[in-house]
Amino acid sequence: MLKWPMFDLPFEPLLSYWLGGISIYDIEETLGVALSAYDPNDEADREVVIRDFILTRFDDLTYRHRFLMVKLLEASLKLPEFDFSG
């Protein structure tokens, strides 16, 4: 069983982990301001947000952890009926 790197707890990937890097709840004045400089409809800006705000959260995870995270995202993206807003 795969466990969290720093805890003796089972690792179960969730889609919400992907969005944790851009969740501005309670930090609108800092992260919210930083993210507002980027246009999510612009490909170059989107790449910066993904690289600098989302993927950096996974730096402490091993290859196996990251692999499971990518597989979860991939499976969700393949489902046409999947509601990412929910």
JONORZI-V902801 format. One record per pair of residues at least 12 apart in sequence whose ideal C-beta (glycine too) atoms are under 8 Angstrom apart, sorted by the first residue. I is the first residue (numbers start at 0). J is the second residue. Records with the same first field share a line. If there is no record, write none. Layout:
I->J ; J
This chain:
1->63 ; 64 ; 67
4->59 ; 60 ; 61 ; 64
5->59
10->64 ; 67
12->64 ; 67 ; 68 ; 70 ; 71
13->71
14->71 ; 72 ; 75 ; 83
16->56 ; 68
17->53 ; 68 ; 72
18->53
19->56
20->52 ; 53 ; 54 ; 55 ; 56
21->34 ; 48 ; 52 ; 53
30->52
33->52
34->48 ; 52
